[in-house]
Amino acid sequence: MSKLGRTKILRTPIRDEVEASFVGVPAMLTVSQARQQLGGMARSTLYELIADGRITAISAGRHRLIPKRSLIDYLAPREVA
């Protein structure tokens, strides 16, 4: 089997620590919950990060839901080998 197109994600102590801090957090968060997880980030700043594509958000009717994984990736980007 060819290994082309496969990337290996390196674990880092910082990423492990960030992931540990999200244990018990729901898989999908509201904007308010996401702001809380990001240390009280301003609502407008969070929406800018969503618009820039740095944080993923899913629209559900009038609501935006943010995957927990997206916040973890924002706080501790994956290192690729």
TARA-V987764 format. One record per pair of residues at least 6 apart in sequence whose C-alpha atoms are under 7 Angstrom apart, sorted by the first residue. I is the first residue (numbers start at 1). J is the second residue. If there is no record, write none. Layout:
i={I:I}
j={J:J}
This chain:
i={7:7:8:8:9:9:9:9:10:10:10:10:14:15:18:18:19:27:27:28:28:28:28:29:29:29:29:30:30:30:31:31:31:35:35:49:50:50:54:55:55:55:56:56:56:57:57:57:57:58:58:58:59}
j={80:81:80:81:78:79:80:81:78:79:80:81:76:76:72:76:72:67:68:65:66:67:68:65:66:67:68:64:65:66:64:65:66:41:43:55:56:57:74:70:71:74:66:67:70:64:65:66:67:64:65:66:65}
